[in-house]
Amino acid sequence: MSFIESLSAAWSRTQSLLCVGLDPEPSRFPGAFNGHADSIFDFCREIVDATAPFACAFKPQIAYFSAHRAEDQLEQLIAHIHAEHPGLPVILDAKRGDIGSTAEQYAIEAFDRYQADAVTVNPYMGFDSVQPYLDHDGKGVIVLCRTSNVGGSDLQFLSVDGTPLYQVVAKLAAEKWNANGQLGLVVGATFPREIEVVRSIVGDMPLLIPGIGAQGGDVEATVRAGRDSSGKAGMLINSSRAIIYAGKGDDFASVAGEAARRTRDAINAVV
């Protein structure tokens, strides 16, 4: 089953648009896990198992693993998600962006080594830096478009013949780059007006929307701007720190599960 097929099935089966981001920082781990980089898998596994009933996907951020030499734990974690929670896509948040020959290696890393279902990529070097990911049959490629950070405006709002650059990226993704039908875009919840503009350009293409929770994005504005033509899907609304660090004690996993449930319900209340 392709990434888009898995995602569509997950939206329907779970009745959730919540994507749980996995950003493990050992200094923030509770109890006996605190400060132990070798506990990254164990911490994330408990978070995954507690939040899976309320999520449509998971998004591990590779930097939080590689910074602690925990790439093997990332492999374990993705294997665990696939084995114990089949049908929930895993998006490797790597934001890779390099020339074609190097992009080929990054694609092998994401899809063959880590067995991710999709990967985030930076389109700044053009389509030949995106193409190698599309060559992996059924795998998703999620292109940075309008990011949730304030500094994104430095480049993303530059005018290209009167059109902001982020809109040019959206148009290219929708009209020229989506050859395998597995493309999506990253658009931040901190800019709901831009979400609405991107949605109008790309139709029902999936949008990965970070920025709610710790970054302060508004859930209601995000859902109203980003949902697809069905009114019920089209988005992976990501929350990371607000969920995985919701609990400080030994019950951290159950507290994270409750935070995920509340976030899913808040999203569904608007849908």
C-alpha positions, 0 to 999 in steps of 0.5 A, spaced: 500 500 500 502 506 498 503 512 502 497 516 500 493 510 500 495 508 507 494 515 510 487 515 507 485 509 510 488 511 517 484 518 516 478 513 515 479 508 520 482 512 526 477 518 525 483 522 527 488 528 523 493 528 529 500 526 527 504 525 533 511 528 532 517 524 536 522 529 538 526 525 544 531 529 548 534 525 554 534 531 558 527 532 558 525 524 560 522 523 566 524 518 572 529 513 571 529 515 563 532 522 565 539 524 561 539 517 558 540 517 551 540 509 551 533 510 553 530 513 547 527 507 544 524 505 550 521 512 551 519 513 544 516 506 544 511 508 550 509 514 547 507 511 541 503 505 544 499 510 548 498 515 543 497 510 537 489 510 538 488 517 537 493 518 531 493 518 524 501 518 523 507 518 527 513 523 525 520 522 528 525 528 527 531 524 525 536 530 528 533 528 535 536 521 534 542 522 530 545 528 535 545 522 541 548 517 536 541 513 536 540 512 529 539 504 531 534 506 536 530 510 530 530 503 526 528 499 532 522 505 533 520 505 526 520 497 526 516 497 532 510 502 529 510 498 523 509 491 527 505 493 533 501 499 529 500 497 522 497 502 517 499 508 521 504 511 516 511 514 519 514 520 516 521 521 517 522 528 518 529 529 515 528 536 511 533 533 506 535 537 500 541 536 496 543 534 488 541 528 485 546 523 486 546 525 494 539 525 494 539 518 492 543 516 498 538 520 502 532 516 499 536 510 500 537 512 508 530 514 509 526 508 505 531 502 505 535 503 512 529 506 516 523 503 512 519 510 513 513 511 509 515 518 507 520 523 508 520 531 508 525 534 503 527 541 502 526 543 494 531 549 494 535 546 489 530 544 484 526 538 482 532 534 480 533 534 488 526 531 489 526 526 483 530 521 487 525 520 492 519 519 487 523 513 484 521 509 490 515 506 489 509 508 493 513 512 498 511 519 500 515 525 499 513 531 503 516 538 500 517 544 505 512 550 502 510 555 508 514 553 514 512 554 521 518 558 523 518 566 523 524 566 519 521 562 514 518 569 511 525 571 509 525 567 503 518 564 502 515 571 501 520 573 496 517 575 490 517 571 483 514 575 478 509 578 483 508 571 486 510 569 493 516 564 493 512 559 497 506 559 492 511 558 486 513 551 490 506 549 491 504 550 484 510 546 482 509 541 486 501 540 484 502 541 477 509 538 475 512 534 480 507 530 483 508 524 478 507 519 482 501 521 486 505 521 493 507 528 494 505 532 500 507 539 502 509 542 509 505 548 511 505 551 518 499 552 523 502 559 525 500 561 518 493 559 517 492 564 511 497 561 507 494 554 509 488 557 505 492 559 499 496 553 499 490 549 499 487 553 493 493 551 489 494 544 490 487 541 491 486 535 495 494 534 496 496 532 503 498 537 508 503 536 513 501 542 518 506 543 524 506 548 529 500 547 534 501 546 541 508 548 543 509 553 537 502 556 538 498 555 532 490 555 532 487 549 531 480 551 529 483 556 524 488 551 522 482 546 520 478 551 517 484 553 512 487 546 511 481 541 510 480 538 503 474 538 499 471 532 503 471 537 509 474 531 513 481 530 511 487 532 507 491 534 513 496 531 518 496 536 524 502 535 528 504 536 535 510 534 538 513 537 545 506 538 547 504 531 547 510 527 548 512 531 554 505 532 557 507 528 563 513 529 568 512 523 572 512 515 571 505 516 568 508 520 562 505 515 557 498 515 559 499 523 560 501 523 553 496 519 551 490 523 554 494 529 551 493 526 544 486 524 545 484 531 547 488 534 541 485 529 536 478 531 539 479 539 539 481 537 531 475 533 530 470 538 534 472 543 528 471 538 523 
